[in-house]
Structures are given as structure tokens and as C-alpha cells.
Amino acid sequence: MELREKQVLVVGLGITGVALTRFLLDRGALVTITDRAAADDLKTCLSALAGSEVRLELGGHSTKTFERADLIILSPGVPEYISPVMRAMQKGIRILGEIELACRYIREPILAVTGTNGKTTTTSLLGEMMVHSGRKVFVGGNIGKPLIDYVTAGKKADAVIVEVSSFQLDTINTFRPNIGILLNITEDHLDRYRDLGAYAASKFRLFKNQQAGDTAVLNGADPLIRRLSGNVRAKKLFYSDSTFSGEEGGVIEDRQILVNLKERNFDPIALDLSDFGLAGKHNVENAAAASLAALAAGATVDGVQTALRCFKPLDHRMEYVGAVEGVKYINDSKATNVDSVARALESFGEPVILIMGGRDKGATFELLGDMIRRHVKKLILVGEAATSISAAIGHIKPVEKASSMQEAVRMSHHAAIPGDVVLLSPGCASFDMYKSYAHRGESFRKAVDQIKGRHT
């Protein structure tokens, strides 16, 4: 793709916007960056581009700027249906997402992971499996390191492992992973998609360009994925807790994953999960998906097994923060939808004091009713969604509303007795009160540390 002297508009100045700008400038493009946020809210990114010859339009979007561009590149999370983008489409201006642009410069095998929940854990675990098998890898995408960084780094990997969101998949055209992994599809982002069917269709775009020689790793226990997988052209590897039924793939049984891959001439092999350090059925499913993808990509059985044994929980994902007076505190701030809260709750046999809330993404909180009855002794609600959560499930167990994370943790501490668990699993986006789920999780940690400090 010829970029020299082209007028290129980058929409969205975040980590990806900075990476895109550097890539484009290196190739001689004339770059304009537009972002709805004001300069004061973008200081870190602006500092990273200090001295660069770019034109900035901050605090809003100008339709004329979109219409003057030769090429428009959308950062992840920027909807392609906003008015200035739609106007540019009508004028025939080329519009690409960052992941689509990057893939056009990558020749190495791409292993791509998507799903409503578990993407980052699975992507990271898959990377470790390949590394322990002696492979050089790049791990990035929606996980925090933009895919375009791989192109600019100039260091060749044996495999490029990328986490992709539905938002990123909405803007692909030619993106074709050699191995695509779809973990699950549950209700999420219904503030952006008209219904679950539209959201599912977005996820299945991962397989849009795959051919018979590619591989699709699919959650065979997810009925929606099963139903929609008929249109996938790639070789399908299903994983579930049921029998093989003649399918290639993996079966989760007790504390092991039984793998059947005919192409690798394996007798069915057993991967041991006795030392796997991540709690919950959902993480065992993530391990099965990563194992199948890694073995299909040429990883060794020993490498996969070593990664399963050594992998540690990621920050803000069922992260053990500490214990105070016999009460455990768990940070699951990454749980930004209803299904992720349910998966967290089913991991505990102890009574749970659940901290929920944030910005509602169109969730049906009533779906948590049975889990609340079985696992939760009290709900502490924070943020914009507190009222809607209370209306949906507040009649099931006692509810208190807090004005801050610090107050929520204090309330939880007063309500807990030895043997209880205090779980932050918000079921909502963080942007009502925080910059990100990580920022929210850090606030929870600090509040727990304050409780610890008063009891040491």
C-alpha cells in the first residue's frame, strides 16, 4: 500500500493512535489526528508524539477533514457508523481499522483470539505455550500492544498472536488468521449492537476470510457457536466437556484435557491440569482453547504442559488481593459484562459479598438471578448502573449503595465475617468513574490496603 504523500486521517488518539501515527510518518504519509477528547485529556499521548509533524484536531470531529482524506484509519473502539465516517464512506474514501492495516504488512502466521470473555488470558497463555515450545512470538492486539507495533519493530516472529475485539472485527476486510479462536458469545456491548445476533455476527467475522487450510478453534459447549459454526470454511477443532463424537479437538475431563488431533498423528494425549493456577471452569475452557491452538500451530506437548503449570493469573482477573480477619478480597475488575460475573461467582463455595456497578452497556442483569441466590449474601452497588442493577436483582439479597470504591470496600468489610469472600466483579464498563478497568482495579486494591492497614 503506497502511503507516501497521502493525506491520512487517524481517528482516535490512544495507544493505538500513537502507534499508527509513527507507522504512517515512517512511510511518508501526511497525518492528521482527530479525537473527541480535549488536549488536557490526552497529555500522555500528545507527549509521546512531541516533535512529530502531525496536524491535530481535538475536542471534536470535523466532517470536512474526513472528506479531504485519502485514507481514514480507525483506532479500536471508534464506531464506523459515526456521522463523519459515514459521510466519508459515501464519498468513496477508503476506511480501514488498525488491525486491517497491520495485517497487510504481516507475512508470518497469525493466531487470533476473540470471545466475550477470556480473550486476554487465552492470548497470554497461548503465547506462553509457544515460547515454552521454543518459538519466537509477538503477543498483542486488543491486549494492550497494537498489532501495528509488530510491523514497525522489524523483528520477525515465528507466530503473531493477537487478541481481537468485536469492534476491531467490524472494520476488517482482508484480515485472515491462520488459526482463529472463538471462546464464547454472551450478552455484551448491547449499547452498540442492536441485539445478540448482531454481536455474534461481529465475532464470527474472525473466520470471514479463512479457507480450508486454516483452523478454527471453537467452544463446542456454546450452543450459539455450535449453531453458527456451519458457515466456517476452516478446519474446525471443538473443545468441550463432552465426548469427541468423532470430532477432532479437546475434551475437558476431571483435571485434564484430552486432545485428539489427527493431523499431528497423535494418539489422544492428556494434558494435566493438576497444577494449573487459574480458578474456575471458564479458565479451564480457556486452557483447552489455547492448548488446541498451540498444538495446531506446531507447539510441543512439553511446551504446552509447561505453560499450563507455570501460568499465573493476570492482573484484575480473579486476582487475590489479600485477606483481612479471615475474609478474602478478590479483584475481578476486568469482569465488564453479566456472563463474566456469573463465571466469577461459580468459582466460589464461600459466601460472597459482591461489589458491582459502573457504566451499563445494555446488560440484562436479571440473568444473574440464580447465581446471586446461590452464591451472594450481600450486594454493594456503585456507579451509574447502581439503580438499574438494584431494580433487576436487588430484591434477591440485601443491597447497599456506595458513592465510591473506598466506601464500597468499607461496607463490604463491615458486612463480612471470617470465611466470606469480598469480590469486585462489576459487570459494567468503568468509564463512569475510571479511565479503565485497570484503574478501577487499582482503586479496589488501594481500598483493601487501607482496610489491611487498620488491622495490622
C-alpha positions in Angstrom: 0.0 0.0 0.0 1.5 3.3 -1.1 1.3 5.9 1.7 3.9 8.5 0.8 2.3 12.0 0.4 -1.1 10.6 1.1 -3.5 12.5 3.4 -4.2 10.0 6.2 -6.6 10.7 9.0 -6.1 8.7 12.2 -9.4 8.7 14.3 -8.7 8.2 18.0 -5.5 9.3 19.8 -4.9 6.5 22.3 -2.0 4.0 22.5 -3.1 2.6 19.1 -3.4 6.1 17.6 0.2 6.9 18.6 1.5 3.6 17.2 -0.4 4.2 13.9 0.9 7.8 13.6 4.5 6.6 14.0 4.0 3.9 11.4 2.4 6.3 8.9 5.1 9.0 9.4 7.8 6.5 8.8 6.2 5.8 5.4 5.9 9.4 4.4 2.2 10.0 5.0 0.8 13.4 5.8 -1.0 12.6 9.1 -3.9 14.3 10.8 -5.2 13.0 14.1 -8.7 13.7 15.3 -10.2 12.9 18.7 -13.3 14.0 20.5 -11.3 14.4 23.7 -9.7 17.7 24.6 -5.9 18.2 24.7 -5.9 18.2 28.5 -7.3 14.6 28.5 -4.7 13.4 26.0 -1.5 14.7 27.6 0.3 11.3 27.7 -0.4 10.5 24.0 0.5 14.1 22.9 3.8 13.9 24.8 4.6 10.7 23.0 4.2 12.5 19.7 6.0 15.6 20.7 8.1 16.9 17.8 6.2 14.9 15.2 4.9 16.7 12.1 1.2 15.9 12.5 -1.9 18.0 12.4 -4.2 17.8 15.4 -8.0 18.3 15.6 -9.0 17.7 19.2 -12.2 18.2 21.1 -14.4 17.1 18.2 -14.5 15.8 14.7 -14.7 18.0 11.5 -16.7 16.3 8.7 -14.6 18.4 6.2 -11.4 16.8 7.5 -12.8 13.3 6.9 -14.0 14.2 3.4 -10.5 15.6 2.5 -8.6 12.4 3.5 -7.2 9.9 1.0 -7.3 7.2 3.7 -9.0 7.1 7.2 -7.8 4.7 9.9 -10.0 4.0 12.9 -8.5 3.1 16.2 -10.1 0.3 18.1 -13.4 1.3 19.7 -14.2 4.0 17.2 -17.5 3.1 15.6 -17.6 3.0 11.8 -21.1 4.4 11.9 -20.4 7.8 13.4 -21.6 10.6 11.1 -18.2 11.9 9.7 -17.1 8.3 8.9 -20.4 7.6 7.1 -20.0 10.7 5.1 -16.5 9.7 4.0 -17.9 6.2 3.1 -20.5 7.8 0.9 -17.7 9.7 -0.9 -15.8 6.5 -1.6 -12.9 7.3 0.8 -11.1 4.2 1.9 -11.6 3.4 5.6 -9.6 0.8 7.5 -9.2 -0.4 11.1 -5.8 -0.6 12.7 -5.8 -4.4 12.6 -6.7 -4.5 8.9 -3.9 -2.1 8.1 -1.4 -4.0 10.1 -2.2 -7.4 8.6 -1.4 -6.2 5.1 2.2 -5.9 6.1 2.4 -9.3 8.0 3.5 -12.5 6.3 4.0 -14.6 9.4 1.3 -17.0 10.8 -1.4 -15.1 12.7 -3.2 -16.7 15.6 -6.2 -14.6 16.6 -8.3 -14.9 19.8 -11.8 -13.4 20.3 -14.8 -14.1 22.5 -16.9 -12.2 25.0 -14.8 -13.3 28.0 -11.3 -14.8 28.5 -9.6 -13.2 25.5 -6.6 -11.8 27.3 -6.0 -14.8 29.5 -6.2 -17.1 26.5 -4.0 -14.9 24.3 -1.3 -14.7 27.0 -1.4 -18.4 27.8 -1.2 -19.2 24.1 1.9 -17.0 23.8 3.5 -18.8 26.8 2.8 -22.2 25.2 4.6 -21.1 22.0 7.5 -19.6 23.9 8.0 -22.8 26.0 8.0 -24.7 22.7 11.0 -22.7 21.5 9.1 -20.3 19.2 9.6 -16.6 18.9 6.3 -14.8 19.2 4.7 -11.3 19.2 1.7 -11.1 21.5 -0.5 -8.0 21.1 -3.7 -6.5 19.6 -6.5 -5.7 22.0 -4.4 -7.0 24.8 -2.5 -3.6 25.0 0.2 -3.7 22.4 -1.2 -2.6 19.0 -0.6 -5.0 16.1 0.9 -2.3 14.0 3.8 -2.3 16.6 4.9 -5.7 15.2 5.2 -4.2 11.7 7.3 -1.2 12.9 9.5 -3.2 15.3 11.1 -5.1 12.4 11.8 -8.2 14.5 10.4 -11.3 12.9 8.5 -13.8 15.0 7.5 -17.4 14.3 3.9 -16.5 15.1 1.9 -13.4 15.7 -0.6 -13.9 18.4 -3.3 -11.2 18.6 -6.4 -10.6 20.7 -9.2 -9.1 18.7 -12.4 -7.5 19.9 -15.7 -7.3 18.1 -15.1 -3.6 17.4 -11.9 -4.5 15.6 -13.5 -7.2 13.7 -16.2 -4.8 12.5 -13.5 -3.0 10.4 -11.7 -5.9 8.8 -11.7 -6.6 5.1 -8.8 -9.0 4.3 -7.7 -10.0 7.8 -7.2 -13.7 7.7 -5.8 -15.6 10.8 -4.2 -18.9 10.1 -5.7 -20.0 13.4 -8.8 -18.3 14.8 -10.1 -19.0 18.3 -13.6 -18.1 19.4 -14.1 -18.7 23.2 -17.7 -17.8 23.9 -20.5 -15.5 22.9 -22.7 -14.0 25.6 -24.6 -10.7 26.1 -22.3 -7.7 25.9 -21.9 -4.3 24.2 -25.7 -4.1 23.5 -25.3 -0.4 23.7 -23.5 -0.7 20.4 -25.1 -3.7 18.7 -28.8 -4.0 18.1 -29.1 -7.5 19.6 -27.2 -10.6 20.5 -27.4 -11.8 16.9 -25.6 -8.8 15.5 -22.9 -9.1 18.2 -22.5 -12.8 17.4 -22.2 -12.0 13.7 -19.4 -9.5 14.5 -17.5 -12.2 16.4 -17.8 -14.7 13.6 -16.2 -12.2 11.2 -13.0 -13.7 12.6 -13.5 -16.6 10.2 -14.7 -14.5 7.3 -11.6 -14.9 5.2 -10.4 -18.3 6.4 -10.0 -21.1 3.9 -10.0 -24.9 4.1 -6.3 -24.9 5.0 -6.8 -22.7 8.1 -8.0 -23.7 11.5 -10.9 -22.6 13.7 -10.8 -23.4 17.4 -14.4 -23.3 18.8 -16.2 -23.7 22.1 -18.3 -26.8 21.4 -20.2 -26.3 24.6 -21.6 -22.9 23.5 -24.9 -23.6 21.7 -24.8 -20.3 19.7 -21.3 -21.0 18.5 -22.3 -24.6 17.5 -25.2 -23.3 15.6 -23.3 -20.6 13.7 -20.2 -22.7 13.0 -21.7 -24.4 10.0 -20.6 -21.5 7.8 -16.9 -21.7 8.8 -14.8 -22.9 6.0 -11.7 -23.7 8.0 -10.9 -27.0 9.7 -12.9 -27.0 13.0 -11.5 -28.1 16.3 -14.1 -28.1 19.1 -13.4 -28.2 22.8 -16.0 -29.1 25.5 -16.6 -31.3 28.4 -18.4 -33.9 26.3 -17.1 -36.8 24.3 -15.2 -36.4 20.9 -18.2 -37.9 18.9 -15.7 -38.3 16.1 -14.6 -34.7 16.1 -11.1 -33.5 16.3 -10.5 -31.3 19.3 -10.3 -31.5 23.1 -12.4 -32.8 25.9 -12.2 -31.4 29.4 -12.4 -34.3 31.8 -11.6 -34.2 35.6 -8.3 -32.3 35.9 -7.1 -32.9 32.4 -7.6 -32.0 28.7 -7.8 -35.0 26.3 -6.6 -33.9 22.9 -7.3 -35.6 19.6 -5.5 -34.1 16.6 -5.3 -36.4 13.6 -3.1 -34.3 11.5 -0.3 -34.4 14.2 -0.5 -38.2 14.2 -1.1 -38.1 18.0 -2.8 -40.8 19.9 -5.2 -38.9 22.2 -3.0 -37.2 24.7 -3.7 -36.0 28.2 -2.7 -32.5 29.4 -2.5 -32.4 33.2 -4.3 -29.5 34.9 -3.3 -30.5 38.5 -1.0 -27.5 38.8 -3.0 -25.1 36.7 -3.1 -21.9 38.7 -6.3 -20.3 37.4 -9.6 -20.9 39.2 -13.0 -21.6 37.6 -14.5 -23.7 34.9 -14.1 -20.8 32.4 -10.4 -20.7 32.8 -10.2 -24.5 32.2 -12.1 -23.8 28.9 -9.6 -21.0 28.1 -6.8 -23.5 28.7 -8.4 -26.0 26.4 -8.7 -23.4 23.6 -5.1 -22.2 24.0 -3.8 -25.8 24.0 -5.6 -26.8 20.8 -4.5 -23.6 19.0 -0.9 -24.0 20.2 -0.6 -27.7 19.2 -2.3 -26.9 15.8 0.4 -24.2 15.4 3.3 -26.6 16.0 3.9 -26.2 19.7 5.3 -29.2 21.6 3.3 -31.2 24.1 6.0 -30.4 26.7 5.8 -26.7 25.9 2.1 -26.7 26.3 2.2 -28.6 29.6 4.9 -26.3 31.0 2.9 -23.3 30.3 -0.2 -24.8 31.9 1.9 -25.5 35.0 3.6 -22.1 35.2 1.0 -19.6 34.1 -0.1 -17.1 36.7 -3.4 -15.1 36.9 -3.3 -11.8 35.1 -3.9 -8.5 37.0 -7.6 -7.6 37.6 -8.8 -11.1 36.6 -9.9 -13.1 39.7 -6.8 -11.6 41.3 -6.3 -12.4 45.0 -5.6 -9.1 46.7 -5.3 -10.4 50.3 -7.1 -11.4 53.4 -8.2 -9.4 56.4 -9.5 -11.1 59.5 -10.3 -14.3 57.6 -12.1 -12.6 54.7 -10.6 -12.9 51.2 -10.6 -10.0 48.8 -10.7 -10.7 45.0 -10.2 -8.2 42.3 -12.1 -9.1 39.1 -12.4 -5.6 37.7 -12.0 -7.0 34.1 -15.5 -8.5 34.5 -17.3 -6.0 32.4 -20.4 -8.0 31.5 -23.0 -10.2 33.1 -21.6 -13.5 31.9 -18.1 -12.7 33.4 -19.8 -12.0 36.8 -21.6 -15.4 36.6 -18.3 -17.2 35.8 -16.6 -15.5 38.7 -19.4 -16.4 41.2 -19.4 -20.0 40.2 -15.8 -20.3 41.2 -16.6 -19.8 45.0 -18.1 -22.2 47.5 -17.8 -19.5 50.2 -20.5 -16.8 50.8 -19.7 -13.8 48.6 -20.2 -10.1 49.2 -20.4 -8.8 45.6 -19.4 -5.3 44.5 -21.0 -4.4 41.2 -21.6 -1.3 39.1 -20.2 1.1 36.6 -21.5 2.2 33.2 -24.2 0.0 31.9 -23.6 -1.5 28.4 -27.2 -2.6 27.9 -26.9 -5.7 30.1 -29.7 -7.9 31.3 -28.8 -8.1 34.9 -31.8 -10.4 35.6 -29.7 -13.2 34.1 -27.6 -13.2 37.3 -30.6 -14.0 39.5 -29.9 -17.7 40.1 -26.2 -17.1 40.7 -27.0 -14.3 43.2 -29.3 -16.6 45.1 -26.8 -19.4 45.3 -23.5 -17.5 46.0 -24.1 -14.0 47.2 -25.0 -12.9 50.8 -25.0 -9.1 50.0 -24.7 -6.7 47.1 -22.8 -3.5 47.2 -23.5 -1.3 44.2 -21.6 1.7 42.8 -21.6 3.9 39.8 -24.2 4.9 37.2 -25.7 1.4 36.9 -26.4 1.0 40.6 -30.1 1.9 40.3 -30.7 -0.4 37.3 -28.9 -3.3 38.9 -30.8 -2.8 42.1 -34.1 -2.8 40.2 -33.2 -6.0 38.4 -31.8 -8.2 41.2 -31.9 -6.1 44.4 -34.9 -8.0 45.7 -32.9 -11.2 45.8 -30.4 -10.3 48.5 -29.7 -7.3 50.8 -28.3 -4.3 48.9 -26.3 -1.2 49.8 -25.3 1.6 47.5 -21.8 3.2 47.8 -20.6 6.6 46.4 -17.0 5.4 45.9 -14.9 2.3 45.7 -13.4 3.1 49.1 -16.9 3.2 50.6 -17.9 0.0 48.9 -14.9 -1.8 50.3 -15.6 -0.4 53.8 -19.2 -1.5 53.6 -18.1 -5.0 52.5 -15.6 -5.2 55.3 -18.3 -4.4 57.9 -20.7 -6.9 56.4 -18.2 -9.8 56.1 -17.4 -12.5 58.6 -14.4 -14.9 58.6 -14.8 -17.3 55.7 -16.5 -14.9 53.4 -15.2 -13.5 50.1 -15.4 -9.9 49.0 -15.5 -9.9 45.2 -15.2 -6.9 42.9 -16.8 -8.2 39.7 -18.6 -5.1 38.3 -20.5 -6.4 35.3 -20.2 -3.0 33.8 -17.7 -0.7 31.9 -15.5 1.5 34.1 -15.8 4.8 32.3 -18.3 6.4 34.6 -15.7 6.8 37.3 -12.4 5.5 36.0 -10.1 5.6 32.9 -10.2 1.8 32.5 -10.9 -1.4 34.2 -7.3 -1.5 35.4 -7.7 2.0 37.0 -10.8 0.6 38.8 -9.0 -2.5 39.9 -6.2 -0.4 41.3 -8.7 1.7 43.3 -10.1 -1.5 44.8 -6.6 -2.7 45.7 -5.8 0.6 47.5 -9.1 0.5 49.4 -8.3 -3.1 50.5 -4.8 -2.0 51.6 -6.4 0.7 53.7 -8.5 -1.9 55.4 -5.4 -4.1 55.9 -3.5 -1.1 57.4 -6.2 -0.7 60.1 -5.9 -4.3 61.1 -2.1 -4.8 61.3 
